[in-house]
């Protein structure tokens, strides 16, 4: 499984700050994420809310091993 970050368009909250919604999801491929979003007319829907997806990126996790010395 790969991890993807879905991001909404930016909006201004009640305090005047620029915000956007985001959600991390897991899928086998980028194509699976696109298919899911297209089947919902461009919306991500989940138990914690829904938003129109504007941007998708694959999350690549990597670790740096720090050596003492």
N, C-alpha and C positions, 0 to 999 in steps of 0.2 A: 504494500500500500504506500502511496505517496501522499504528502500533505500539501494542501493548497490554501491560500488565503483569499477570501472573497471580500471585496471592498465596495461600499456604496459611493455614490456621488457625495461631495462635500455639502454641508449645510451649516447654517448659523444657529446656535442654540439660544435659549432665552437670555443668556448672559453676553451674547454677542461674540462668542468664541466659535471659530471654525472647527467643525467636527465631521466625522464620517463613521459609519458602522462597519464592522469587520467581523468575519467569522472564519475560523480554521476548520477545514473539512478534510476527510481522508477519502481517496478514491484510487482505483487502479491506474487511471490515466487522465490526462488533460481532457481527452475526448469524452470521458464519462462525466466529468464536471460540466462541460458544455452541454451535453445531452440533458442532464438533470435541470440545468438552468433554463434551457430552451423549452423543456416540457412544462415549466412553470411560468412561461411568458416572460422570462428574464428575471424572475424573482427567486431569491433564496428564502425558503421558509423552514423554520425550525421551532423547537419548543421555547426558545428565548426571543422570538420575534421574527420579523420578515423585513427584507429590504430589496430594492432593485439593484442588481449587481452591475457595477460599472467597470470593475477591474478584477482580474484573476492573476495570481502569480503562484508558481510552484515554490514551496518552502524547502530549501535545501539545508539540512542541519549538518553541521560539522563541528568538530571539537579541536581545540588547540591544546596540546600537551605542553605545559610550561615546565621547563627544567630548572632546577636550582643550581646556582653556580655563580 
